[in-house]
Amino acid sequence: QWATIRIEKGVKKPQPQMLKTPAANGIIERDETPMEKEIARLHRADFEFSDIFYFCRKGFEAIVEDEVTQRFSSEELVSWNLLTRTNVNFHYISLRLTVVWGIGVIVRYCFLLPLRFTLAAIGITSMIVGTTMVGQLPNSSVKNYLSEVVHLTCSRILVRALSGTIRYHNKENKPQKGGICVANHTSPIDAIILTNDGCYAMVGQVHGGLMGVIQRATVKACPHVWFERSEIKDRHLVTKRLREHVADKSKLPILIFPEGTCINNTSVMMFKKGSFEIGGTIYPVAIKYDPQFGDAFWNSSKYNIVSYLLRIMTSWAIVCNVWYMPPMFRKEGEDAVQFANRVKSAIARQGGLTELPWDGGLKRAKVKDTFKEEQQKNYSKMLVRNGSIG
């Protein structure tokens, strides 16, 4: 806080008042008037060249501040946390602050990092050895109990390796066996955060290397659902295997992140409908990290997994809140997309996150032509309906 005050005092030119308004979401103030109302307000008798100004303004707003791509970069901090220069007004302040930052580097890299690396190695080794040994036992209630003990113990060791400080709210709503747990996605460690408080069956693609070794070991002790690269593209096969898992009420709840990619802890983007076509009870979970102690968001376009883990393990700590929400069921007459949007809205409200309709796949792909054509069709329909086109 002291550093932040010095930063603000050091700025010679006062910032526009809009930047300091809590209600403002960015560097421009957007007009959220729907296209239909805007066109109706501009429309007079016949089509005029000025009718396209609405689209021009929206285009300029998107160029100046795109509400989608900014969700794929670390959120701006209110004050500097002595980790990264995430404050736009940061500049050299004093020798005292530089000394404090230097001491922090020594503590984080020379003391915390070796300790955390050791704990991570112990946790991963224990996970591989423990699940392999449990996997040799015949299927029984004893095997299931030992598998849960191994998973919980190893997950808690890994959370300690991140100096994790987690608060779990409303534990009476924890996902039950035979259900599907869906949560917003910020980081690969989301799974560890949740398995620190309960056991889940993971769903994902088969990997190689160390991750592949862990997958092969854990699936022997617990019915995780791993798919080969060729299988993951077969939507019907994926749905069939997940339905079979959910149908067995003795199996652990499935853990799914329907966004399909990591978002920067400020928003919830479109949920893929596949998770909501399986059937069964949906248990929503909202996860919100505190970026003041460490940035949990994984910008996979900028950092590989090794660089990301190094950044995480040299942070001060990983602090977050987890809210278990009441189970949700698909209503009569409601399709999978509507159900997914309803669950997404509930998670966004609980976690204090911004709800966006966009597909997280835009992180690496361009907007589909069908989306552009849909807006063009809507515009042309309004013109025809208002008699602007003869």
Phi, psi and omega in degrees: 000320178299317180295321181295319178298318179295323178297312183294323179290333183281349179282115183288317182268125180295141180283151177304145183300331183299328182292333184266359181279121182302332183286340182284134182265350183193206187272353176232156178259116186270147173262115186271018179297128179299156182299322182299313181292323181295314180293320179297325180288324181280334187291138178241278180234300180243168179297134177233156182301330182292346180294339181275357183297330178301314181290325177298316181295317178296324178294317178296321178298319180293324179290315181293316183210095180283121184286353180264301185294336178290346176281354181253020174227157185301140181290148180287131180274151177289323179223160182285136181256017179064019177249299180227156182276077183263003178263128186295338183264010187293137170200172182303131183249301183200166178294323182299314180294324178296320178295318179298316178298318179297318177297320178298321178298316180298315180296316186288320185269328185264338182243304184291316184299310178300320180295315181294321178297320179296315179296320179297318179296319178296316181297315181293316179298316180297321179298314182294311182294314184296313181291328177295317179292316180295326181296343179279346181281152176291154180298124180192174178294330178294317179297317179297319179296313180295324178297318179294321178298315181296314181297315180295315181298312182292322178296321180290328174295317180294324176295321176296328179293341178259005187053045184288132174237106190237135174248121179259126182251146175057056184295344178293345180260015182302143180303140181254164180300142182084002180252183180233121178265123178241138183216157173290157191237119178244327190205158173298338181281358176305320181296320179292322178301319182281320180287351173292340184241359180180165183260143181222156171268121183277152177234130180177182182271146178291132180245171175256188176066210182297320179299321178295322177297317179296318180297315182294328180284315184290328183290342177287330183261338185219141184283065173291160183245097180253139182242144170286161182302322181288329182285324185298337180277345180271096186299322182292321179294317179299312181299320181297313182293323179290322178296320177297322179293314182293329181294334179271104185288355177270350182271155182296153178296144179282139176253120183228141173249096190293344179292330177081356178203166183276132177247153195281034171072011177244343189216165170236124181257184190305133174272131176291138188287343184305322182292341185255005176261353187287325187100182180085176182275134178262128178248099181287144177224131178253132180239128180227119180270153174261105186288353182295333184256346180171140182271107182279345184294134178256108174272088186294343177282342184250324183236139171280175187295326180293314178297321180296313180296326177295319178295319180295316186280354174250014173277173178290315181187167173248109183246130180204163175245140178235125179249118171276128184251156180303147180299149180236145182235152179287125182282159178293130181084001181264128178275175185296324181294315179296320178296316179299318180294325180292319177293318179300316180298319180296318179294318180298316179297316183293320182274359182066037183253156178279132180266124181237143182275356188281151178283130178297345177295345177294351177300329182232353183237162178276163178296135181293148179298332181296325177294319179294317181296326180297317178293322178295320179294318178299319181294316181293325178296320179294322179294318179293319181295326180270004177075025181277341181241123181278000000 
